[in-house]
Amino acid sequence: MQLALGPTRFAYTDITAITSHFRDKLGQGGYGSVYKGLLPGDVHVAIKMLVSSMSNGEEFISEVSSIGSINHVNVVRLVGFCSEEMRRALVYEYMPHGSLEKYIFSPEKSFSWDKLNQIALGIARGIDYLHRGCDMQILHFDIKPHNILLDSDFTPKIADFGLAKLYPRDNSFLPVSAARGTVGYIAPEMVSRSFGAISSKSDVYSFGMLLLEMAGGRRNVDPQASRSQTYYPSWVYNQLSRQEVGGISEAVSIHQVERKLCVVALWCIQMKPDDRPAMSEVLDMLEAGIDGLEIPPEPFFCGDEFAPAADSSVLSEISTFSE
């Protein structure tokens, strides 16, 4: 009943009691530290203590109230919040299996291709819901494996959207001041407006980078890899376009799901936002089979002319926007 009424407002003394004086730390990110907590009724929660926020208390509460009304199977539910002077906290449902990151980069293959496909679909449904299913369009701006959490059934849930800005659904383009993200996933237009306007397509780009990492089980930029494989998206595109039989990951041959995830990902990471599909179209592609999926045009950073030096200059420019 309490969850149905929206997020609960907790006093700071409640937060210290729920976390047993911040005893069990789950992790730390750009927004603050996360602790495990226990509500009455033996309900486990994750409590994020936020670093000092620029917004005032009323703005914070208004935004939290809007986000608290979101209810989707692939979005982490906001249970409550705390706002006392400069002390701010967000109380989320607890995800026992942690983040997707530790599974896809594990030396052992954690998931079957069918399970990876289900996880990719779940993430896409969650993002599409944030973009189109709410009264206000919610843009995440930081889609990456670390921000995808897994529940007891390994159902993926999008997390860390709590401080993403809310925009009217008809407001397609955003001010540059909205830009944020993580190097390796941040869309080009977040760095330079010469690529296009910041919009929901920025999340599509980040999702494409996430898909590539899920398919290959390796990070998109790997300094340890051979020169030809340093920038993974470029290597994937060259492999697919040459129709090589060898797998994109370490596998002997490329699996149908692996190929599908990679082709969809390459559509998502087109350099110009207008060339990327909307999240609803991405979802349609993932739900369909590999048949009929065409390899997209070559993004300009792919191909034999790709040079690590060029990549480093882009990364240095991007780093000014990273957390």
C-alpha positions in Angstrom: 0.0 0.0 0.0 2.8 2.4 0.9 4.6 1.7 -2.3 1.5 2.4 -4.3 1.2 5.8 -2.8 4.6 6.9 -4.1 8.0 7.4 -2.4 8.1 7.8 1.3 9.9 10.7 2.9 12.4 9.6 5.6 14.0 11.6 8.3 17.8 11.4 8.4 17.5 9.6 11.7 15.4 7.0 9.9 18.2 6.6 7.3 20.8 6.0 9.9 18.6 3.4 11.6 17.7 1.6 8.4 21.4 1.3 7.4 22.5 0.5 10.9 24.6 3.6 10.9 25.9 3.0 7.4 27.4 -0.3 8.3 27.1 -2.2 4.9 28.5 -0.2 2.0 27.5 -1.6 -1.4 29.5 0.7 -3.6 30.4 4.3 -4.6 29.7 6.4 -7.7 29.8 9.9 -9.0 26.7 10.9 -7.0 27.7 9.4 -3.7 27.9 6.2 -1.7 25.4 3.4 -1.6 24.5 1.4 1.5 22.4 -1.7 2.2 19.4 -1.1 4.5 16.5 -2.9 6.0 12.9 -1.6 6.3 10.3 -3.0 8.7 8.8 -6.2 7.3 12.3 -7.5 6.4 12.4 -5.5 3.1 15.9 -4.9 1.9 16.7 -1.6 0.2 19.7 0.2 -1.3 20.2 3.8 0.0 22.3 6.2 -2.0 23.7 9.1 0.0 24.0 12.0 -2.4 26.9 14.4 -2.5 26.0 18.1 -2.1 23.4 19.0 -4.8 23.3 22.3 -6.6 19.4 22.2 -6.7 17.4 23.5 -3.8 15.3 21.2 -1.6 12.0 22.0 -3.2 13.3 21.1 -6.7 14.8 17.9 -5.4 11.5 16.8 -3.8 9.5 17.7 -6.9 11.8 15.7 -9.1 11.9 12.7 -6.7 8.1 12.8 -6.5 7.9 12.5 -10.3 10.4 9.8 -10.6 8.8 7.9 -7.7 5.6 7.4 -9.7 7.5 5.3 -12.3 6.6 1.7 -12.2 8.2 -0.6 -14.8 9.6 -4.1 -14.5 12.9 -2.9 -16.0 13.4 0.3 -14.0 14.7 0.2 -10.4 11.9 1.4 -8.1 12.4 4.4 -5.9 11.0 3.5 -2.5 11.7 6.8 -0.7 14.0 9.8 -0.1 15.4 12.0 2.5 15.9 15.8 2.3 17.1 17.5 5.4 19.1 20.7 4.9 22.1 19.5 2.8 21.5 15.8 3.5 19.9 14.1 0.6 19.3 10.4 0.1 17.4 8.1 -2.4 16.0 4.8 -1.2 15.8 2.1 -3.9 14.6 -1.5 -4.0 17.6 -3.8 -3.4 19.0 -5.7 -6.3 20.7 -8.9 -4.9 22.7 -9.8 -8.0 24.4 -6.4 -8.3 25.4 -4.8 -11.7 25.5 -6.4 -15.1 29.2 -5.2 -15.4 30.6 -8.0 -13.2 28.9 -10.7 -15.3 29.6 -9.6 -18.9 33.3 -8.9 -18.2 33.8 -12.1 -16.2 36.4 -14.6 -17.6 33.7 -17.3 -17.4 30.7 -16.9 -19.7 28.0 -16.1 -17.2 24.9 -16.1 -19.4 23.7 -18.1 -22.4 23.0 -16.2 -25.6 19.2 -16.6 -25.0 19.6 -15.0 -21.6 21.8 -12.2 -22.9 19.1 -11.6 -25.5 16.5 -11.4 -22.8 18.6 -9.0 -20.8 19.2 -6.8 -23.8 15.4 -6.7 -24.5 14.7 -5.8 -20.9 17.1 -2.9 -20.9 15.7 -1.6 -24.2 12.1 -1.8 -22.8 13.2 0.1 -19.7 14.8 2.9 -21.7 11.9 3.1 -24.1 9.5 3.4 -21.1 11.6 6.3 -19.7 11.5 8.0 -23.1 7.9 7.4 -24.1 5.9 5.7 -21.3 5.9 8.5 -18.6 4.1 11.8 -18.5 7.5 13.4 -18.7 10.3 12.2 -21.0 13.1 11.0 -18.8 16.6 11.0 -20.4 19.2 8.9 -18.5 22.5 10.2 -20.1 24.5 7.5 -18.4 23.5 4.1 -19.8 26.4 1.6 -19.1 26.8 -1.9 -17.6 27.4 -0.5 -14.1 24.0 1.2 -14.1 22.1 -2.0 -15.1 21.2 -3.9 -11.9 19.9 -7.5 -11.7 17.2 -8.8 -9.4 16.9 -12.3 -7.9 15.7 -13.7 -11.3 18.4 -11.8 -13.2 15.8 -9.4 -14.6 17.7 -6.2 -15.7 16.6 -2.9 -14.1 17.9 0.5 -15.1 19.4 2.4 -12.1 20.9 5.8 -11.5 18.3 7.6 -13.5 17.2 9.4 -10.3 19.0 12.6 -11.1 18.5 12.5 -14.9 16.5 15.5 -15.9 12.8 15.4 -16.8 11.6 17.0 -20.0 8.2 17.3 -21.7 7.9 14.5 -24.3 7.6 17.0 -27.2 10.8 18.7 -26.1 13.2 16.7 -28.3 16.3 18.7 -27.9 18.1 19.7 -24.7 20.5 22.5 -23.7 24.2 21.7 -23.6 24.2 22.2 -19.8 22.3 18.9 -19.6 25.3 17.0 -20.8 26.9 14.4 -18.6 27.9 10.8 -19.0 30.8 8.3 -18.9 33.8 8.1 -21.3 33.2 5.1 -23.6 29.5 5.5 -23.7 28.9 9.2 -24.1 27.3 10.3 -27.4 29.4 12.6 -29.7 26.8 15.4 -29.6 27.3 15.6 -25.8 30.9 16.7 -26.6 30.3 18.8 -29.7 27.1 20.2 -31.1 28.6 19.9 -34.6 27.4 16.3 -34.5 23.8 17.3 -33.8 21.5 18.2 -30.9 21.4 16.4 -27.5 18.2 14.3 -27.3 16.8 10.9 -26.5 19.1 9.6 -29.3 22.0 10.2 -26.9 20.7 7.3 -24.7 20.4 5.2 -27.9 24.1 5.7 -28.6 25.1 4.7 -25.0 22.8 1.6 -25.3 24.6 0.6 -28.5 27.9 0.7 -26.8 26.5 -1.4 -24.0 25.1 -3.9 -26.5 28.6 -4.3 -28.1 30.1 -5.1 -24.7 27.4 -7.6 -23.9 27.9 -9.4 -27.2 31.7 -9.5 -27.0 32.3 -9.8 -23.3 34.9 -7.1 -23.4 35.2 -3.4 -23.0 34.9 -1.2 -26.1 38.2 0.5 -25.5 40.9 -2.1 -24.5 44.5 -0.8 -24.3 45.7 -4.4 -23.8 44.3 -5.6 -27.1 46.3 -5.8 -30.3 46.5 -2.6 -32.3 43.8 -3.8 -34.8 41.4 -4.6 -31.9 42.1 -1.6 -29.6 38.8 0.1 -30.4 36.3 -2.7 -30.3 33.3 -1.2 -32.3 35.6 -0.5 -35.2 36.9 -4.1 -35.1 33.3 -5.5 -34.9 32.2 -3.4 -37.9 35.1 -4.6 -40.0 34.5 -8.3 -39.0 30.8 -8.1 -39.9 31.2 -6.1 -43.1 33.8 -8.7 -44.3 31.4 -11.5 -43.5 34.1 -13.4 -41.7 33.2 -16.7 -40.3 35.2 -16.3 -37.1 33.3 -15.2 -34.0 33.3 -11.6 -32.8 34.1 -12.9 -29.3 36.4 -15.8 -28.5 33.9 -18.3 -29.8 34.7 -20.5 -32.8 31.8 -19.2 -34.8 29.4 -16.3 -34.5 26.1 -17.1 -32.8 22.9 -15.7 -34.4 22.1 -13.7 -31.2 25.7 -12.3 -31.1 25.4 -11.1 -34.7 22.0 -9.5 -34.0 23.2 -7.7 -31.0 26.2 -6.3 -32.9 24.2 -5.2 -35.9 21.6 -3.4 -33.7 24.5 -1.9 -31.7 26.1 -0.5 -34.8 22.9 1.2 -35.9 22.7 2.8 -32.4 26.2 4.2 -32.4 26.0 6.1 -35.7 27.8 9.4 -35.2 24.9 11.7 -36.0 21.7 11.4 -33.9 19.5 11.6 -37.0 21.1 8.4 -38.3 20.3 6.4 -35.2 17.0 4.6 -34.6 14.6 5.7 -31.9 14.5 3.4 -28.8 11.2 2.0 -29.9 12.7 1.0 -33.3 15.7 -0.5 -31.5 13.2 -2.6 -29.5 11.5 -3.8 -32.7 14.9 -4.8 -34.1 15.8 -6.8 -31.0 12.4 -8.5 -30.9 12.8 -9.6 -34.5 15.2 -12.2 -35.8 18.5 -11.6 -37.6 16.8 -12.0 -41.0 16.2 -8.7 -42.7 18.6 -6.8 -40.4 21.0 -4.9 -42.6 24.5 -3.8 -41.6 24.3 0.0 -41.2 26.5 2.6 -42.9 30.1 2.7 -41.6 30.5 5.2 -38.8 33.5 7.5 -39.6 35.6 6.2 -36.8 35.6 2.6 -38.2 37.7 1.1 -40.9 41.4 0.7 -41.6 42.0 4.4 -41.4 41.1 4.4 -37.7 44.1 5.5 -35.7 44.5 5.2 -31.9 45.9 8.7 -31.9 42.7 10.1 -33.3 40.7 8.2 -30.6 42.9 9.7 -27.8 42.1 13.2 -28.9 38.4 12.5 -28.9 38.7 10.9 -25.5 40.6 13.9 -24.1 37.8 16.2 -25.3 35.1 13.8 -23.9 36.8 13.6 -20.5 35.8 17.1 -19.7 32.2 15.9 -19.6 32.8 12.7 -17.8 32.1 12.2 -14.1 
